[in-house]
């Protein structure tokens, strides 16, 4: 017999501690999700700025090495930006998993609300690890576009 409950309502715990945990995780998820979307918008602005900068450099015949360095700087800046977004995404997935399977009590739960930075601090890689993380995010296809094309356009323009 069908009920009016969603799957999540059917498994919600009734003890106050667990309800508080679920409420806090829900609030954290909403905040992080909003920030995650903002990261995406700002990454798009970096891309659009890069296109404009490339066009400006071509129009003003700015030195090709300087122009390429500016484009590369923006590309890797977006890689760093996307690394921050990826960290938020990891936390969002952790929260979603905890919300799908809420604990029967809040004691011993691996997902403590509002622990984004303290969790990251305990897992933070060293300097080399951070650089590798930034570069690997910069080399994702969705980040590489349009920078590879802009570099190709600029190199072709400087040849002719």
Secondary structure, DSSP 8 states (H G I E B T S, - for coil): ---S--HHHHH---SHHHHHHHHHHHHHHHHHHHHHHHHHHHHHHHHHHHHHHHHHHHHTT--HHHHHHHHHHHHHHHHHHHHHHHHHHHHHHHHHHHHHT--SSSTT-S--TT-HHHHHHHH---HHHHHHHHHHHHTSHHHHTTHHHHHHHHHHHHH-
